[in-house]
Amino acid sequence: MTDRHDRLTVGRAPFIPAVVWVDDPVKGGFSAVSRDDDEPRWRALVAADEPIVTQVDDGATEPGEIGQQPSSSGSQPSLVAAMLAALDVREGHRVLETGAGTRP
């Protein structure tokens, strides 16, 4: 299979909100990681080949609080690359993409 970086030529960061949420087993929920407050950690999370939680509790939980339920996320980049490979889109094909993207 082609490396995901060969297939996904546009970086993930422009599509990820400034606040993401990570599992916090100590507090029993999800804690916010803000690009403004901890850019190195935010960038590491965005660069990882993992799904990323971009919203919790339908947006009702503010950074600094503990979220309980993920409600929006960005897909794992290698999974997106695999789906694009399976799609096998070629010149002249027409594609209807219905994904909603991540929620800011």
Stockholm file with secondary structure:
# STOCKHOLM 1.0

chainA/1-104         MTDRHDRLTVGRAPFIPAVVWVDDPVKGGFSAVSRDDDEPRWRALVAADEPIVTQVDDGATEPGEIGQQPSSSGSQPSLVAAMLAALDVREGHRVLETGAGTRP
#=GR chainA/1-104 SS CCCHHHHCCSCSGGGSCSEEEEEETTTTEEEEEETTTCHHHHHHHHHSSSCEEEEEGGGTSCTTSCBCSEEEEECCHHHHHHHHHHHTCCTTCCCCCCCCCCCC
#=GC SS_cons         CCCHHHHCCSCSGGGSCSEEEEEETTTTEEEEEETTTCHHHHHHHHHSSSCEEEEEGGGTSCTTSCBCSEEEEECCHHHHHHHHHHHTCCTTCCCCCCCCCCCC
//
